[in-house]
Structures are given as C-alpha cells and as structure tokens.
Amino acid sequence: MAAYKLTETELQQALNSLPGWQIKEGKLYKEYKFNSFATALGWMVTVGVHAEIMGHHPEWSNVYSTVRVNLITHDIGNAISNLDVELGKKMEEIYGK
Ligand SMILES: C[C@H](O)[C@H](O)[C@H]1CNC2=NC(N)=NC(=O)C2=N1
C-alpha cells in the first residue's frame, strides 16, 4: 500500500484511537510494558510478522519487559503516514489479545 503524509487533523484523529501513543520528536511513539521478557519478545515476533507482510517496519528497542516504539515513514522523508497509524493499530490489537 502507498504511504502518504497525514495532515495535522488526520494525525489528531488517529491519536484519539491509539491509547497511550504520542508524537515524540516527530515520530509516533509508545512505551509498552509487559509482564515478562518472554511476553515482550512474543509480541515483537507477532508484530514483526505483520510488519513484514505490510512492508512497513517499526523502529523499536527492548529492555527486559519494556518495548519502546517509534513509527515513522522513511520513504516520504521521515513523516508520519497512514502506514504508521495502521501498524500502531495492529500493535494495539496484538497487545490486547
Ligand atoms: C521497499 C520497501 O517496501 C520500503 O523500503 C519500505 C520498507 N519498510 C519501511 N518501513 C518504514 N517504517 N518506513 C518506510 O518508508 C519503509 N519503507
């Protein structure tokens, strides 16, 4: 799917449906907490499969049971796109399972 830069209005609407997410240094950011390293890693693997299917990949880091995620689209000059929102929603869906 093609990536397009979101307008400020679209971005605000997206944030309303992404609990705990914020704009940090120009990226869509969230810190996820898990019960254990294994749970965090399992979530990352499932999200990673979806990222690969989408052809859209997160910047993220893991320390024990914490995963910090930054979503940005390199192909459109490092702007937040529809694909970042789609991936963020997929992360929420998998986190809630
Ligand atoms: C060709 C390939 O689909 C592109 O390079 C994709 C890969 N994954 C990507 N991931 C992210 N986060 N941004 C991109 O612009 C991007 N581009």
The ligand as an SDF file (V2000), in Angstrom:
LIG
                    3D

 17 18  0  0  0  0  0  0  0  0999 V2000
   10.7420   -1.1480   -0.4480 C   0  0  0  0  0  0  0  0  0  0  0  0
   10.1740   -1.2110    0.9520 C   0  0  0  0  0  0  0  0  0  0  0  0
    8.8440   -1.5790    0.9320 O   0  0  0  0  0  0  0  0  0  0  0  0
   10.3070    0.1380    1.6230 C   0  0  0  0  0  0  0  0  0  0  0  0
   11.6680    0.4940    1.7210 O   0  0  0  0  0  0  0  0  0  0  0  0
    9.6380    0.1780    2.9800 C   0  0  0  0  0  0  0  0  0  0  0  0
   10.2020   -0.8410    3.9540 C   0  0  0  0  0  0  0  0  0  0  0  0
    9.7900   -0.5480    5.3210 N   0  0  0  0  0  0  0  0  0  0  0  0
    9.5820    0.7190    5.7220 C   0  0  0  0  0  0  0  0  0  0  0  0
    9.3560    0.9970    6.9920 N   0  0  0  0  0  0  0  0  0  0  0  0
    9.2040    2.2510    7.4100 C   0  0  0  0  0  0  0  0  0  0  0  0
    8.9940    2.4930    8.7130 N   0  0  0  0  0  0  0  0  0  0  0  0
    9.2540    3.2710    6.5630 N   0  0  0  0  0  0  0  0  0  0  0  0
    9.4530    3.1000    5.2540 C   0  0  0  0  0  0  0  0  0  0  0  0
    9.4970    4.0610    4.4940 O   0  0  0  0  0  0  0  0  0  0  0  0
    9.6140    1.7660    4.7800 C   0  0  0  0  0  0  0  0  0  0  0  0
    9.7460    1.5050    3.5070 N   0  0  0  0  0  0  0  0  0  0  0  0
  1  2  1  0
  2  3  1  0
  2  4  1  0
  4  5  1  0
  4  6  1  0
  6  7  1  0
  6 17  1  0
  7  8  1  0
  8  9  1  0
  9 10  2  0
  9 16  1  0
 10 11  1  0
 11 12  1  0
 11 13  2  0
 13 14  1  0
 14 15  2  0
 14 16  1  0
 16 17  2  0
M  END
$$$$
